[in-house]
Amino acid sequence: MNDAPVDETKTAARDYRKTVFLPATVFPMKADLPKREPALLKKWADSDSWTRLRAKSAGKPKFVLHDGPPYANGPLHIGHALNKILKDVINRAAQMAGKDANYIPGWDCHGLPIEWKVEEEYRNPKGKYQGGRKKDDVPVLEFRAECRAYAAHWLGVQREEFERLGVAGDWPDRYATMDFPSEAVIAGEIGKFLMNGSLYRGLRPVMWSPVEKTALAEAEIEYHDHVSPTLWARLPLVSGKFAGASIVIWTTTPWTIPGNRAVAYGPEIDYAVVHVADTREGSHLKVGETVIVALPLLPKFSEDAGLVAHVIKQVVKGTALEGAIAAHPLRGHGYDFDVPVLAGDFVTTEAGTGFVHIAPGHGEDDFNLGRIHGLPIPETVNDDGTFTHHAPGFEGLHVFKAHDAVYAAVEAAGNMVAKSKMTHSYPHSWRSKKPVIFRATPQWFIAMDDSNEIRRKALDAIAATHFVPDAGRNRIGSMVAGRPDWCISRQRAWGVPIAVFVDRKTGEVLRDQSVMDGIVEAFRTEGADAWYQPGAAARFLNPGAGSAGGGNHRNPDDYEQVMDIVDVWFESGSTHAFVLPPRGLPFPADLYLEGSDQHRGWFQSSLLESVGSRGVAPFKAILTHGFVLDEGGRKMSKSLGNVTAPQEVIAKYGADILRLWVMNSDTAEDLRIGKNILEQQAELYRRMRNTLRWLLGNIAGFDEAEKVPVAEMPELERWVLHRLTELDARIRKAVADYDWSGVLPEIHAFCSTDLSAFYFDIRKDSLYCDAASSPRRRAARTVIDQLHRCLCAWLAPVLCFTAEEAWLSRFGEGAESVHFQEFPQLPAEWRDEAVAARWNDIRRTRRLVTASLEDQRRDGAIGSSLQAAVSLTVPEGDAAGTLAAEDWAEILIVSQAAIAAGPEVALEVSAAPGAKCERCWRVLPEVGRSAAHPTLCLRCESVVEALPA
């Protein structure tokens, strides 16, 4: 039976077209999503569907996916779309699985990127200030107000764009880190670390941006190739077993030489004591001198330093250098102090000379070694990257422009060995894209290994967390295991201040809960701006009657008011504290979901903050997704012209196509997108939409009285119901595990292969031409009813607009939304493995027969398959042999069939004898026997006769 069963080329005595039950639906094949989707969004908003859904969900088990806040800075990019769509699918699926999934979207609003944008406006000669403002000249409260306005603008833009993606959530009651209640809680969370003793101020090297003049967190760093000047320099040994020889060091940061205070060796490394016999022209080595380098690195050193001939006087372990003293490489030029030679377990023979010059103010290993041995830590570099007076001869020079001056000074001191350049991966600020330095400055830290045992508790929490994919466990675990104390201070203005006081005489931080309570209460009503108001210190330390504050009437002159702001990662890591319990949501959250880079970012800061303040992780599970690349696997960039903007995709295709792209991808890996991929997704969408349209067309007018009990259904219908139970189990497992990989491809395959190419193809004849009361037709419509309900529900989390359209197309615009439904509970008796096995065999035989029929049609032996008669031989005991000939005619879509047993599958195809029925197009000998309807078969005659005149 074909979709158009009336042969209009044939003139009939009677027109039987109106007697055929053709599909009827208002659901159009053309989706026109860019126009339909906004109308549905308006419908949901006008009906306040989110509030009604929350009311309907009251009493159900709660599900909380806590939103990692995007940054309110610019329009959304494709990575935002991936993230929010994946979150929305998981939330909607949890809701339809019987949970109360209250999703609170949020934003990160403080921090350097917004400050940077406001400062750019100050500097821009075409901006509103014509380049006539300097940040340092702007009152801090005015500057913060401009930052707040900037963040508020982009928060509004992004909210509209997220909603256009179809993301459902409590948008009116969203959270933002710059909301006054949020700022109050953040300050209170800092206070918890203050009161439990884990917050301290200390001097240690941190990654510092000279451009942005602030410390940076590891999560704010990205690595790019960088050309660094390199230096080999002598440190003459002035005492010890090898006095008179020189240790040679190698560094890619010559600007740190003024900060040198020691040299480190590897205790188990073999070192060569080398007599210089001959050198290449231009070499700075001196014939006759003795230098010491690691034996494995001697060949490379000889090449780099121009050492042509040498004699190894002896080879010693690094321990032989214990107690040695060297001269600073700039001795005689303002650096006339001794440099101890110390053991360092971090020294390797991967590159250089096997010695590491130690500048305690400019490296983590250097600092730790210096602390153990009591080395001085000179502050040689200002916050803008220029040298201080503690770097004699270089004061005012920028560190990234200092290498030539350092080369000259080392050469003047007689200690130059070699110089060069190298390209290597180097840390850069992800905002300014400029290289950073390690710089020891007084900063505020949260201890990882004090009595609060944050590191141990965090590692225990990681072991108890469900990770999707599980590889994330080792990734974040190794980061937490090896990280230093958490530097939470930033030297900026737009953020929540580290609202503490320090005793000017003792240097001790004030730990007074009543003071902290007063600060938090003020922030709750006035925001963190309260800290910057004139007289803030007196207000909180010596409060008058009726004012917010605490304390014991201390003298504010005795205390330093800390003006550093807290790391924005601490802020976002605290979001659980002002989003979950205050809104009646359970803690810990069921799920945190972000990109894989957040193992070092939000996942980690949230874990450390929660473990440090509450002793437990803020999440039960973590899901990570990959990044979005172009079709060729390249990172997107405007310069390459390969950026796919979600706004453009929505304007052309609609949000459902973007949502389908996400869920058709393996989100655990990096995703690719581009014109061709989007066209492929649009084609997949069209196929699934066509399936929904076919179902709707063939379910028109269906009511409960038409239903057929499962036990009375043909086996083909029972096989379809079994397939529904298999998909139902697949989807419920995805909901439980948060792992949707492969689910949408399975649904698409079910629609295209199991339904369109098989079940629909077979049952078209019965649906169009059987009598309305036919048990076979009723059974098919009973199954189609279930197919429509299941597919609409299963597709609703992903194709949220299309599923709603397909649902309302059947039940009416006034019907309750599909998003208010739960996934259908399928009866256990639908699952029938025996039927599934039988029909797998039958379908395999069918594929062999239909391939042969197609060959004969292509060769011209037959026209359509309904012109054929088939004699089918199948092996004894094969499931195919249990079907009657009439069933095989229907399954093969031929007019006549015969079935017999034999040693193997065999097929004979011939022209079907008889005449063509004008109504169903089957070729049968019985056509022409009826006097009343000479052009109909007997089935069609009985149907037509039963119809009202």
C-alpha positions, 0 to 999 in steps of 0.5 A: 500500500502506498501513501497515495493509494488512488491511481488518478491516471485511471478513470473509474466508474466510481471514485473510491478516494473518500473511502480510504482512511488517509492521514489527517493532522494539523502538524505540518511537515515544514517545521519553521522553527525560527518562527514557531519557537518564540510563539511557544516561549510566549505561550509558556511565559503567559501561562506562568508554566514554571510556577505551575510546574513547581506547584504540581511537583510539590511533594515529589523527590527533589532533584538539584542540578546546581548551575555553575555561573557563566560570566556576565560579559558579552553575548553567548558563544557556542560553548555556553549553548552546549553547556546550558542545553545539556543542563536543560535536558538533564533537568527536564528528564529528571522532572519527567522521571518523577522528580521536582527539578527546580533549576536556579540559573545564576551568574558570576558578576565580579572580577577582573574581566568586567573591570578590564572592560570598564577601564577600556571604556576609560581609555578609549578615545572614542568612548564616552570619556574620550580616553580622559579617565584613569581608573586610579582617579575614579572614586572606588564606589563610582567605579564599582557602580559602573562595573555593576551596571556593566554586569547587569546589562550583560546578565539581561542579554544572556538571560534572554539568549538562554531562554531562547535556547529553550532552557527552562528555569526560575529566571525571575529568581535567578542568582547573581554573585553581585546581589546583596544577599549573595555578597553577604553570604560570600563575606560570611563564608570568608568569615568561617575560614577566618574563625576556624583558623584556616585563613592566614596572610603570608608571603609566598610567590603567586602567579602575578599579572603585571598588566592587570596588577593582581594575583591570578588563580591557576584557573585564570591561566592559559598556556601559549608558546612564548619566546624566552631569552635564556642565560647560562651563568657562572656562580664561582664557588668560594668555599667547599671541596670544589672552591675555585670551580664554577657551578653553571646555571641555566634559566629561561627567566634572566630577569630573576637573577637579581633575586638569586639567593641560592643554587640547588643541586640534585643529591643523586645526580651525577655531576661532571667536574670539567676542565675547559681545554678548548672553546669555539670562537666567541664562546664565553668559556675560558680555557683552563677554567673548571666548571661543574654541570650534570654529566647527562647534560654535558653534551648539550651544554658543550654544544650550547656554550661552545665547549670544543674540548674538555677533560672530565676531572671527576664525576661526583654525586650531588651530595659532594656539593653539600655545604658549598658556598658560591658567589652571586653571578652579579658580585661586584655590581651591588650583589656582594653576598654569598649564595649557599649551594643546597639540595633540592629534590625538584632538580632534574636532568631534563634540560639545562645544566642540572643546577637550578638558580634559586630566587625565593621570590619567584618560584614555588620550589624556590620559595619552599627551599628558601623557607626551609633554609631561612633565605631572604626573600627580597621584593625585587619587582613592583606590581606593574612588573618593574624592578624595585630598589632591591634590584640594584642596577635595574630599578624601573626596568620592566622584567620582560625588557630586562634580559639585555641589561641582565646579560650585560651585567652578568658579562661585566661581572665576568660570569656570562657563559652563554645566551640564547632564545627558546620557544616554550609553553608559558603561562599567560593571563586568559584575560589580557593574553599577556605573560605572567610572572611568579612574584612573592607578595603578601597575600591571603591564603586558605591552608590546605593541610592545617587542623581543618585538613581540607586536602584530606577531606577533599580527596575523601569526598572525590572518592565518594563522588560519582563522575561522568565520565569517571576519568574526571575523578583522577583529574581533579584528584591529582590537582587537589593532591598537588595544589599549594595553599589557596591564594584567595586575595586579589588586588582589584576593586570590583568584587567582595572584599576580604572583610577582615581587620589586622592588628597593626602592632601584632600583625594578627588578624582579628577573629571576632564573630560579632564583628563578622556578623555586623559586616555580613548584616550590613552587606545583606542590606547595602551590599559589599559597597558598605566596606568602601564607605567613609568610616567603615572601619569605625562602623564595624569596630566601634559601632554606635547605638543602632548601627550595624556592626559588632566588636568591643568598641575597638579603636579603628586606628589600631587596625588595618582594614584589608582592601583586597577582594576575594578571588572570584573562584571563591565567590563562585565556589560559595554559590551553594551557600546562597542558592541551595538551603536559602531557597529550600533546595537540598544540600549537597546538590545532586549534580554539578555540570560544566566543561572539563576545564572546571576540574581546576576551576569551579568544581575544585573551588566549590569542593574546597570551599564547602569542605573547608566550611562544612566538611563535605562536598557540595555535590553528589555527582560531577558531569563534564563535557568537552569543548566545541571545535569547528568541522575540521577539529580546529579551535574557533577564532574570529581570525580564522573565520570559523566561529559558529554563533548560536544566535545565527544557528537559531535564526536559520534553523531554530533552537531545536536543531542546536539542541539536537546537535548537542544530544546527538554528540558524545558530549564527554569528548570535544564536539564539532560544529559547522555548516555541514554538520548542522545540515546533517542535524537538520536532516535527522530532525526532519526524519524524526519530525516526519515520524511524529507527523505520520503518527499524528496523521494515523491517530486522528479520531482515536478514542479509548473505545478503540483500544485492543488489549495486548493479548489480542494484538497481532505479534507485530504490534507486540514486537513494537511494544517490546521495542518501546520497553527497551527504549524506556529502559535505555532512557531511564538509565540515562536519567539515573546515570546522567549519561545521554551518549547514544540515546538520541541516535538510538531514538532516531534509529528506532524512528527511521529503521524500526518504524518508518522503514518497517512497521509503518511500511507494513501497516499502511495498507491496514490503516488506510484500507481496513475497516475502521472496526478491523481488529488489525487496524484497531491494534495498530492505532492502539500501538500508534497511540502509545508510540505518540505518547512515548516519543513525545515524552522521550523527545521533550527534554531534547526537542522541547519545542517540537515535542510540545507542538506534536503534543498539542497538535493532538490534544489541543492548544488548551491541553496541559503541556507535554512538559507537565507529563511524566515518562509513560510507565510501560507495563512489564508484560510488554517486554517479550524477549521471545517475540523480539527474537522471532521478529529479529529472524523475520526481519532478517529474512525480509531484508533478503527478500526485499533486496531481491525484489528491488533488484527485479524492480530495477531490472524492469521485471516488475513495477511496484512490489504490489505487482509481484507474487512471491514464493518463499522457502525457509529452513525448517524451524526458522521463525519466518516459517511460522507466519502465514502466507497472508502475513508474508504478503503484508510484510513484504508488501506484495500482492500474493505470497506462498511459504514452504519449508526447505533446506535454505532460504529461497525466493521466486518472484513472478507477476501476480495473477489477477487484476489491480484493486482500485482502492488498495492497489493489490493485484488479486484474482478476486478483483472483478468478481463483484457486480457492485464493485467490479474494480475492488477486491473482496476486502475493499468491497466489504469496507465500502459496503459498510460505509454510510452512503 
